[in-house]
């Protein structure tokens, strides 16, 4: 096992899929993607089961709850580029919205 040490840059530090941001005396979180992240995910027209594809989008939305508005737009763009039907994306997002706190 190998450990690395991340030091904050501009009051931000990545930590297990989130970025912790120091804002005055508060700490805030947002979704973190490595700069090298190519955004590769399962294409909608692949032979993967539909429940898995639905769950993939739902899981990513749950991870994005802290910065939902910004992340929702980014995820819509990503999944549209993967040929996911916009009606499916909008449906899953609208079902997710009541769960966002």
C-alpha positions in Angstrom: 0.0 0.0 0.0 1.3 3.5 -0.8 0.2 6.8 0.7 0.6 10.2 -0.8 0.3 13.7 0.8 -1.8 16.3 -0.9 -1.2 19.9 0.1 -3.9 22.6 -0.3 -3.6 24.9 -3.4 -5.6 28.1 -3.3 -7.5 26.9 -0.2 -8.6 23.8 -2.0 -7.6 20.1 -1.4 -8.9 17.0 -3.2 -10.1 14.1 -1.0 -11.7 10.9 -2.3 -13.9 12.3 -5.0 -14.6 15.6 -3.4 -12.8 18.8 -3.1 -12.7 20.6 0.2 -12.7 24.4 -0.1 -11.8 26.7 2.7 -14.2 29.7 2.5 -13.4 32.1 5.4 -13.9 30.0 8.5 -16.1 27.5 6.7 -15.3 24.3 4.8 -17.3 23.6 1.8 -17.3 20.5 -0.6 -17.8 20.1 -4.3 -17.3 17.2 -6.7 -13.7 16.7 -7.6 -12.4 15.2 -10.9 -8.8 14.8 -11.6 -7.5 17.1 -14.4 -6.7 13.9 -16.3 -10.2 12.5 -16.1 -11.3 11.8 -19.7 -15.0 11.5 -18.7 -15.3 8.0 -20.1 -18.5 6.2 -19.0 -20.8 3.6 -20.4 -22.4 4.6 -23.7 -26.2 4.4 -23.6 -26.3 2.2 -26.7 -23.9 -0.3 -25.3 -24.9 -3.8 -24.3 -24.9 -3.0 -20.6 -28.2 -3.5 -18.8 -30.5 -0.5 -18.6 -30.9 -0.7 -14.8 -27.1 -0.3 -14.5 -27.1 2.7 -16.8 -29.9 4.3 -14.8 -28.0 3.6 -11.6 -24.8 5.1 -13.0 -26.6 8.4 -13.6 -28.3 8.3 -10.2 -25.1 7.5 -8.4 -23.3 10.4 -10.0 -26.1 12.7 -9.1 -26.0 11.6 -5.5 -22.3 12.4 -5.5 -23.0 15.8 -6.9 -25.6 16.8 -4.2 -23.4 19.5 -2.7 -22.9 21.4 -5.9 -26.1 20.2 -7.6 -26.9 23.0 -10.0 -23.4 23.2 -11.5 -22.9 19.5 -11.5 -26.4 18.8 -13.0 -25.6 20.9 -16.0 -22.2 19.2 -16.5 -23.7 15.7 -16.1 -26.5 16.6 -18.6 -23.8 17.6 -21.1 -21.7 14.4 -20.5 -24.7 12.0 -20.8 -26.1 13.8 -23.9 -22.7 13.3 -25.5 -23.0 9.6 -24.7 -26.3 9.5 -26.6 -28.5 9.1 -23.5 -32.0 10.3 -24.3 -32.6 13.8 -22.9 -36.0 12.6 -21.7 -34.3 9.9 -19.6 -31.8 12.4 -18.2 -34.6 14.9 -17.3 -36.8 12.2 -15.8 -34.0 10.8 -13.5 -33.0 14.4 -12.5 -36.6 15.3 -11.7 -37.0 12.2 -9.6 -33.8 13.0 -7.8 -34.6 16.6 -7.0 -37.0 15.9 -4.0 -34.0 14.0 -2.4 -31.7 17.0 -2.6 -31.4 18.8 0.7 
